[in-house]
């Protein structure tokens, strides 16, 4: 390591931190009344023993300095609910300074009621980085240097109308416009989603009903359009105050490029299920569905108590990557980036998704566990892909101002259309200390690894990190 190079870079960073700090502190102090604005900057120094994620031969190690200013905005009133978080990630490498770069990350969503209880507009925006191809070198974060990452921006706006038609029914009409754009020469796409829902009102006590129609069109550069549309009529009968049964009939009328061996995506659908509200905190919804791609079941279990939170879900549907970009709750394990998504393409696929989440809180600790298993059957060539894994974390406050965070996440991918297995694992330990009211620091270590059927794509990576966070 060149000490002079590192020292020079570090002093430049210190100056940047101070400038950003003063600028952000002035902006935060000028926040409009009623707005909750938090600004700050985090600085870290880390050692990475394999920044290029090579499997054999000479590994490239380096010291990396990060200066990451951030801004968080929240606003909540009777008619407006807005949250937005932005971070600028600046990476400075002591030796391999040709890799110095800046990344931007943004996550925000909001909803506003323009005409009281009638006209609403929802919106969301996300800008981040993700891997392009799981068959290439897959990294857990932006610090590792590969040619397999890209910026991805997902923006959608959703105006909708709600009408109460006396005591007989309620009507909701919705339009959802979304755009997904990637850096480089990857294919961008956009989505148009139209929905109409008519549900029974207060006049219907024991017997409820609903009529639903949905049409989703996904357009991707250089690909045939994907159209996913459905029509559904449901009835619900209350057997008791806690138990009700549901039955439905409908039709799927989908259009997309598909292999001859896949099912015709145009047929009737039938649903039979049960809702059981065991207690105000424990609810179960389960049943069976007959689709053109086969018979399946759905399951949704939720249980909450003062200290625990449990959810178990299973469902089968048809979607494409563009549609999943707008639903962050559908992501699997989050390794500070989305390594669990399919390689970037926009083929339609049948998704069979199971997930389970559990959390336990005590006076001094929070334990979180999650598992998932997802199978995708791509309709263009009838190939399949399976991704499954789990994650866990323990946040233990063992001192008045000091806590220990242990975390781990792993997943295995059976790659699309092949017998290749790809395993990813990341474990870390971090000690955090509250130094002042708005000043905190941490020190930690991380181990990441990849094991595949192709030895040349395996790697091991170890990192040590010390950081400080200043909230202005």
C-alpha positions as CSV (number, residue, x, y, z in Angstrom):
1,X,0.0,0.0,0.0
2,X,1.3,3.5,-0.9
3,X,0.9,5.4,2.4
4,X,1.4,8.8,0.8
5,X,-1.3,8.1,-1.7
6,X,-3.7,6.9,1.0
7,X,-2.9,9.9,3.3
8,X,-3.4,12.4,0.4
9,X,-6.8,10.8,-0.5
10,X,-7.9,10.7,3.1
11,X,-7.1,14.4,3.7
12,X,-9.1,15.3,0.6
13,X,-12.0,13.3,2.0
14,X,-11.8,15.1,5.4
15,X,-12.1,18.4,3.6
16,X,-15.1,17.1,1.6
17,X,-16.8,15.9,4.8
18,X,-16.5,19.2,6.5
19,X,-17.8,21.1,3.5
20,X,-20.8,18.8,3.1
21,X,-21.4,18.9,6.8
22,X,-21.8,22.7,6.9
23,X,-23.9,22.7,3.7
24,X,-26.3,20.0,5.0
25,X,-26.5,21.5,8.5
26,X,-27.7,24.8,6.9
27,X,-30.2,23.0,4.7
28,X,-31.6,20.9,7.6
29,X,-32.0,24.0,9.8
30,X,-34.0,25.7,7.0
31,X,-36.5,22.8,6.8
32,X,-40.1,24.1,6.2
33,X,-42.5,23.9,9.1
34,X,-44.2,20.5,9.4
35,X,-41.5,18.7,7.4
36,X,-39.2,16.2,9.1
37,X,-35.8,16.5,7.4
38,X,-32.7,14.7,8.6
39,X,-29.3,15.2,7.0
40,X,-26.0,13.7,7.8
41,X,-22.8,12.2,6.5
42,X,-21.1,8.9,7.1
43,X,-17.4,8.3,6.6
44,X,-15.6,5.0,6.7
45,X,-12.3,3.3,6.0
46,X,-12.2,-0.3,5.1
47,X,-9.7,-3.0,4.0
48,X,-10.8,-5.4,1.3
49,X,-8.5,-8.4,0.4
50,X,-10.2,-9.2,-3.0
51,X,-11.8,-6.2,-4.6
52,X,-11.9,-7.9,-8.1
53,X,-13.5,-11.1,-6.7
54,X,-11.0,-13.4,-8.5
55,X,-11.1,-17.1,-7.7
56,X,-7.4,-18.0,-8.2
57,X,-4.1,-16.2,-8.8
58,X,-3.0,-12.9,-7.5
59,X,-5.8,-11.1,-5.6
60,X,-6.0,-7.3,-5.5
61,X,-6.4,-5.8,-2.1
62,X,-7.0,-2.2,-1.3
63,X,-8.0,0.4,1.3
64,X,-11.3,2.1,0.5
65,X,-12.5,5.4,1.9
66,X,-16.2,6.2,1.7
67,X,-17.8,9.6,2.2
68,X,-21.6,9.2,2.0
69,X,-23.8,12.3,2.6
70,X,-27.5,11.5,3.0
71,X,-30.8,13.2,3.3
72,X,-34.2,11.9,4.6
73,X,-37.5,13.6,4.2
74,X,-40.8,12.8,5.9
75,X,-44.1,14.5,5.8
76,X,-47.4,13.2,7.1
77,X,-50.8,15.0,7.2
78,X,-54.4,14.0,6.8
79,X,-54.0,14.2,3.0
80,X,-50.3,13.7,2.4
81,X,-47.9,10.9,3.3
82,X,-44.4,11.2,1.9
83,X,-41.1,9.5,2.7
84,X,-37.8,9.9,0.7
85,X,-34.2,8.8,1.4
86,X,-31.2,9.8,-0.7
87,X,-27.5,8.8,-0.3
88,X,-24.5,9.7,-2.4
89,X,-21.9,6.9,-2.1
90,X,-18.4,8.2,-2.9
91,X,-15.7,5.5,-3.2
92,X,-12.0,6.4,-3.1
93,X,-9.4,3.6,-3.5
94,X,-6.0,4.1,-2.0
95,X,-4.0,2.2,-4.7
96,X,-6.4,1.4,-7.5
97,X,-7.6,5.0,-7.9
98,X,-8.8,4.4,-11.4
99,X,-11.8,2.8,-9.7
100,X,-12.8,5.9,-7.8
101,X,-16.4,6.6,-8.5
102,X,-19.7,7.9,-7.1
103,X,-23.0,6.1,-6.9
104,X,-26.4,7.5,-6.1
105,X,-29.2,5.7,-4.2
106,X,-32.7,7.0,-3.9
107,X,-35.9,5.5,-2.4
108,X,-39.1,7.3,-2.0
109,X,-42.9,6.9,-2.0
110,X,-45.8,9.1,-1.3
111,X,-49.6,9.5,-1.5
112,X,-51.8,12.6,-1.7
113,X,-55.5,13.0,-1.5
114,X,-56.3,15.8,-3.9
115,X,-60.1,15.6,-3.6
116,X,-61.1,14.5,-0.2
117,X,-61.9,10.8,-0.1
118,X,-62.3,10.7,-3.9
119,X,-59.2,11.5,-5.9
120,X,-55.7,10.2,-4.9
121,X,-52.3,10.0,-6.4
122,X,-49.6,7.5,-5.3
123,X,-46.0,7.6,-6.5
124,X,-42.7,5.8,-6.0
125,X,-39.2,6.1,-7.2
126,X,-36.1,4.0,-6.7
127,X,-32.6,4.4,-8.0
128,X,-29.9,1.8,-7.1
129,X,-27.4,-0.6,-8.5
130,X,-27.8,-4.3,-9.2
131,X,-26.0,-7.2,-10.9
132,X,-26.7,-7.7,-14.6
133,X,-26.1,-11.4,-15.0
134,X,-26.0,-14.0,-12.3
135,X,-23.8,-16.2,-14.6
136,X,-21.1,-13.6,-14.4
137,X,-19.1,-12.3,-11.4
138,X,-21.8,-11.5,-8.8
139,X,-20.9,-8.9,-6.1
140,X,-22.7,-8.1,-2.9
141,X,-22.1,-4.3,-3.0
142,X,-20.7,-1.5,-5.1
143,X,-17.2,-1.7,-3.4
144,X,-16.2,-4.8,-5.3
145,X,-15.0,-3.9,-8.8
146,X,-16.7,-5.9,-11.6
147,X,-18.1,-5.3,-15.1
148,X,-21.4,-6.9,-14.0
149,X,-23.3,-4.0,-12.3
150,X,-25.6,-1.3,-13.6
151,X,-27.7,1.5,-12.4
152,X,-31.4,0.9,-12.4
153,X,-34.2,3.5,-12.0
154,X,-37.8,2.5,-11.4
155,X,-40.5,5.2,-11.3
156,X,-44.2,4.8,-11.2
157,X,-47.2,7.1,-10.7
158,X,-50.6,5.8,-9.7
159,X,-53.7,8.1,-9.8
160,X,-56.9,6.5,-8.7
161,X,-60.6,7.3,-7.9
162,X,-62.7,6.0,-5.1
163,X,-66.5,6.3,-5.0
164,X,-69.0,5.2,-2.3
165,X,-72.2,4.2,-4.1
166,X,-74.5,4.6,-1.1
167,X,-74.6,1.5,1.2
168,X,-74.6,-0.9,-1.7
169,X,-71.1,-0.8,-3.1
170,X,-67.7,0.9,-3.4
171,X,-65.9,1.5,-6.7
172,X,-62.2,2.0,-7.3
173,X,-60.7,2.9,-10.7
174,X,-56.9,2.9,-10.9
175,X,-54.2,3.7,-13.5
176,X,-50.5,2.8,-12.8
177,X,-47.8,4.0,-15.1
178,X,-44.2,2.7,-14.5
179,X,-40.8,3.1,-16.2
180,X,-37.6,1.0,-15.7
181,X,-34.4,2.3,-17.1
182,X,-30.9,0.8,-16.9
183,X,-27.5,2.4,-17.6
184,X,-25.6,1.2,-20.7
185,X,-27.1,-0.8,-23.6
186,X,-29.6,-2.8,-21.6
187,X,-33.2,-2.9,-22.6
188,X,-35.5,-0.4,-20.9
189,X,-39.1,-1.1,-20.3
190,X,-42.4,0.5,-19.2
191,X,-45.6,-0.8,-17.7
192,X,-49.2,0.3,-17.9
193,X,-51.6,-1.2,-15.4
194,X,-55.4,-0.5,-15.4
195,X,-57.6,-1.8,-12.6
196,X,-61.3,-1.6,-11.7
197,X,-62.8,-3.0,-8.5
198,X,-66.4,-3.0,-7.5
199,X,-67.1,-4.4,-3.9
200,X,-70.2,-4.8,-1.8
201,X,-71.0,-2.1,0.8
202,X,-72.5,-2.0,4.3
203,X,-75.9,-3.2,3.0
204,X,-74.4,-6.7,2.6
205,X,-73.8,-8.2,6.0
206,X,-73.2,-11.9,5.8
207,X,-72.8,-12.2,2.0
208,X,-70.3,-10.0,0.3
209,X,-69.2,-9.8,-3.3
210,X,-66.6,-8.2,-5.6
211,X,-66.0,-7.7,-9.3
212,X,-62.4,-7.1,-10.4
213,X,-60.7,-6.4,-13.8
214,X,-57.0,-5.9,-14.4
215,X,-55.0,-5.3,-17.5
216,X,-51.2,-5.0,-17.5
217,X,-49.1,-4.2,-20.5
218,X,-45.3,-4.4,-20.4
219,X,-43.3,-2.9,-23.3
220,X,-39.5,-3.7,-23.4
221,X,-37.1,-2.4,-26.0
222,X,-36.4,-5.1,-28.7
223,X,-38.9,-7.5,-27.2
224,X,-42.5,-8.5,-27.9
225,X,-45.0,-6.8,-25.6
226,X,-46.3,-8.8,-22.6
227,X,-50.0,-8.5,-21.7
228,X,-51.3,-9.9,-18.5
229,X,-55.1,-9.4,-17.9
230,X,-57.7,-11.1,-15.7
231,X,-61.3,-10.8,-14.8
232,X,-62.7,-12.1,-11.5
233,X,-66.0,-12.3,-9.6
234,X,-65.9,-13.4,-5.9
235,X,-68.4,-14.0,-3.2
236,X,-67.7,-14.2,0.5
237,X,-70.0,-15.7,3.1
238,X,-69.5,-15.3,6.8
239,X,-70.0,-18.5,8.7
240,X,-69.2,-16.9,12.0
241,X,-67.8,-13.6,13.2
242,X,-64.3,-15.1,12.7
243,X,-64.7,-17.5,9.8
244,X,-65.8,-16.8,6.3
245,X,-65.5,-18.8,3.0
246,X,-64.8,-17.3,-0.4
247,X,-65.4,-18.6,-3.9
248,X,-64.6,-17.0,-7.2
249,X,-64.7,-17.6,-11.0
250,X,-62.8,-15.6,-13.6
251,X,-60.7,-15.7,-16.7
252,X,-57.1,-15.1,-17.7
253,X,-56.4,-13.6,-21.1
254,X,-52.6,-13.2,-21.4
255,X,-50.4,-12.6,-24.4
256,X,-46.6,-13.1,-24.5
257,X,-43.9,-14.9,-26.4
258,X,-44.0,-18.6,-25.3
259,X,-42.7,-22.0,-26.2
260,X,-45.0,-24.6,-27.8
261,X,-44.5,-26.7,-24.7
262,X,-46.1,-24.1,-22.3
263,X,-49.8,-23.8,-21.6
264,X,-52.1,-21.5,-23.6
265,X,-52.4,-18.4,-21.3
266,X,-56.1,-18.0,-22.0
267,X,-58.5,-19.9,-19.8
268,X,-61.0,-19.8,-16.9
269,X,-59.9,-19.6,-13.3
270,X,-61.6,-20.9,-10.2
271,X,-60.9,-20.0,-6.6
272,X,-62.0,-21.5,-3.2
273,X,-60.7,-20.2,0.1
274,X,-61.2,-19.5,3.7
275,X,-60.5,-16.5,6.0
276,X,-60.1,-17.2,9.7
277,X,-59.5,-14.3,12.0
278,X,-58.5,-16.4,15.0
279,X,-57.8,-13.3,17.2
280,X,-57.4,-9.6,16.4
281,X,-53.6,-10.3,16.1
282,X,-53.8,-13.7,14.3
283,X,-55.2,-14.1,10.8
284,X,-55.1,-16.9,8.3
285,X,-56.2,-16.8,4.6
286,X,-55.8,-20.0,2.5
287,X,-57.3,-21.8,-0.4
288,X,-56.9,-23.2,-3.9
289,X,-56.8,-21.8,-7.4
290,X,-57.1,-23.4,-10.8
291,X,-55.1,-21.5,-13.4
292,X,-54.1,-22.3,-17.0
293,X,-50.6,-23.2,-15.7
294,X,-51.9,-25.7,-13.2
295,X,-53.8,-26.1,-9.9
296,X,-52.1,-24.3,-6.9
297,X,-52.8,-23.0,-3.5
298,X,-52.3,-19.7,-1.7
299,X,-51.5,-19.1,2.0
300,X,-51.2,-16.0,4.1
301,X,-50.6,-16.3,7.8
302,X,-50.0,-13.2,10.1
303,X,-49.5,-13.3,13.8
304,X,-48.4,-10.3,15.9
305,X,-47.9,-9.9,19.6
306,X,-46.2,-7.3,21.8
307,X,-42.8,-9.0,21.2
308,X,-43.2,-11.2,18.1
309,X,-44.2,-10.8,14.5
310,X,-44.7,-13.8,12.2
311,X,-45.7,-13.9,8.6
312,X,-45.9,-16.9,6.1
313,X,-46.9,-16.5,2.5
314,X,-47.2,-18.6,-0.6
315,X,-48.6,-17.7,-4.0
316,X,-48.4,-18.5,-7.7
317,X,-48.8,-16.0,-10.4
318,X,-47.5,-14.8,-13.8
319,X,-45.2,-11.7,-13.9
320,X,-42.1,-10.2,-15.5
321,X,-39.0,-8.5,-14.0
322,X,-40.3,-5.0,-14.8
323,X,-43.4,-5.6,-12.6
324,X,-41.3,-6.9,-9.7
325,X,-39.1,-3.8,-9.8
326,X,-42.0,-1.8,-8.4
327,X,-42.7,-4.0,-5.4
328,X,-39.8,-3.9,-3.0
329,X,-41.6,-6.2,-0.6
330,X,-41.3,-9.0,-3.1
331,X,-37.5,-9.0,-3.1
332,X,-35.9,-11.9,-1.4
333,X,-32.7,-11.5,0.6
334,X,-31.3,-8.0,0.4
335,X,-27.5,-7.9,0.4
336,X,-27.5,-4.1,0.2
337,X,-28.3,-4.8,-3.4
338,X,-30.5,-7.2,-5.1
339,X,-28.5,-10.3,-6.0
340,X,-31.6,-12.4,-5.8
341,X,-33.3,-11.0,-8.9
342,X,-33.2,-12.9,-12.1
343,X,-30.6,-11.8,-14.7
344,X,-31.8,-8.7,-16.4
345,X,-34.3,-9.7,-19.0
346,X,-38.0,-9.2,-19.3
347,X,-39.4,-12.6,-20.2
348,X,-42.7,-13.6,-18.7
349,X,-42.5,-16.3,-16.1
350,X,-44.7,-18.3,-13.8
351,X,-43.6,-17.5,-10.3
352,X,-44.1,-19.9,-7.3
353,X,-43.1,-18.0,-4.3
354,X,-42.9,-19.0,-0.6
355,X,-41.6,-16.7,2.2
356,X,-41.5,-16.7,5.9
357,X,-40.4,-13.9,8.3
358,X,-40.1,-13.9,12.1
359,X,-39.0,-11.3,14.6
360,X,-38.6,-11.3,18.3
361,X,-38.0,-8.2,20.4
362,X,-36.8,-8.0,24.0
363,X,-35.8,-5.1,26.2
364,X,-32.2,-5.2,24.8
365,X,-32.3,-7.2,21.6
366,X,-34.0,-7.7,18.3
367,X,-33.9,-11.1,16.5
368,X,-35.0,-11.4,12.8
369,X,-35.1,-14.5,10.7
370,X,-36.4,-15.0,7.1
371,X,-36.5,-17.8,4.6
372,X,-37.7,-17.9,0.9
373,X,-38.0,-20.4,-2.0
374,X,-39.0,-19.2,-5.4
375,X,-39.3,-21.2,-8.7
376,X,-39.6,-19.4,-12.0
377,X,-40.8,-21.1,-15.2
378,X,-39.9,-18.9,-18.1
379,X,-42.5,-19.0,-20.8
380,X,-40.3,-18.1,-23.8
381,X,-38.4,-21.3,-23.7
382,X,-40.0,-23.4,-20.9
383,X,-36.8,-23.3,-18.8
384,X,-36.8,-23.0,-15.0
385,X,-34.8,-21.3,-12.3
386,X,-35.0,-21.8,-8.6
387,X,-33.7,-19.5,-5.9
388,X,-33.9,-20.3,-2.2
389,X,-32.1,-19.2,1.0
390,X,-32.4,-17.5,4.3
391,X,-31.2,-14.6,6.4
392,X,-30.9,-13.7,10.1
393,X,-29.7,-10.9,12.3
394,X,-29.3,-10.2,16.0
395,X,-29.1,-6.7,17.3
396,X,-28.1,-6.8,21.0
397,X,-27.7,-3.7,23.1
398,X,-25.3,-4.9,25.7
399,X,-24.3,-1.5,27.0
400,X,-26.0,1.8,27.6
401,X,-24.7,3.2,24.4
402,X,-23.1,0.1,22.8
403,X,-24.6,-2.7,20.7
404,X,-23.5,-5.7,18.8
405,X,-25.0,-6.6,15.4
406,X,-24.5,-10.2,14.0
407,X,-26.0,-10.9,10.6
408,X,-25.8,-13.5,7.9
409,X,-27.5,-14.2,4.6
410,X,-27.2,-17.0,2.0
411,X,-28.9,-18.2,-1.1
412,X,-28.6,-21.0,-3.7
413,X,-29.6,-20.5,-7.3
414,X,-30.3,-23.4,-9.7
415,X,-29.5,-21.4,-12.9
416,X,-32.0,-21.0,-15.6
417,X,-32.0,-23.9,-18.1
418,X,-28.9,-25.6,-16.7
419,X,-27.6,-27.9,-14.0
420,X,-25.3,-25.3,-12.5
421,X,-25.7,-24.4,-8.9
422,X,-24.6,-21.0,-7.5
423,X,-24.2,-20.4,-3.8
424,X,-23.7,-17.0,-2.1
425,X,-23.0,-16.4,1.5
426,X,-22.3,-13.3,3.6
427,X,-21.7,-13.0,7.3
428,X,-20.7,-10.0,9.4
429,X,-20.2,-8.8,13.0
430,X,-20.3,-5.2,13.9
431,X,-20.0,-3.2,17.2
432,X,-21.8,0.1,17.3
433,X,-21.3,2.9,19.8
434,X,-23.3,6.1,20.3
435,X,-20.5,8.7,20.9
436,X,-22.7,11.8,21.2
437,X,-26.3,12.7,20.7
438,X,-25.9,12.9,16.9
439,X,-22.6,11.2,16.5
440,X,-22.1,7.4,16.3
441,X,-19.3,5.0,15.2
442,X,-18.9,1.3,14.4
443,X,-16.2,-1.3,13.7
444,X,-16.9,-4.5,12.0
445,X,-15.7,-7.5,9.8
446,X,-17.4,-9.2,6.9
447,X,-16.8,-12.4,5.1
448,X,-18.4,-13.1,1.6
449,X,-18.0,-16.1,-0.6
450,X,-19.4,-17.7,-3.7
451,X,-19.4,-21.4,-4.5
452,X,-20.6,-22.6,-7.9
453,X,-20.4,-25.6,-10.2
454,X,-17.9,-23.6,-12.2
455,X,-14.8,-23.3,-10.0
456,X,-13.5,-20.3,-12.0
457,X,-16.4,-18.2,-10.7
458,X,-15.8,-19.0,-7.0
459,X,-14.3,-16.4,-4.7
460,X,-13.6,-15.5,-1.1
461,X,-13.6,-12.0,0.2
462,X,-12.8,-10.6,3.7
463,X,-13.4,-7.0,4.8
464,X,-12.6,-4.9,7.9
465,X,-14.4,-1.6,8.4
466,X,-14.4,1.3,10.7
467,X,-17.0,4.1,10.3
468,X,-18.5,7.2,11.8
469,X,-21.9,8.7,11.3
470,X,-22.7,12.4,11.9
471,X,-26.3,13.4,11.9
472,X,-26.6,17.1,11.4
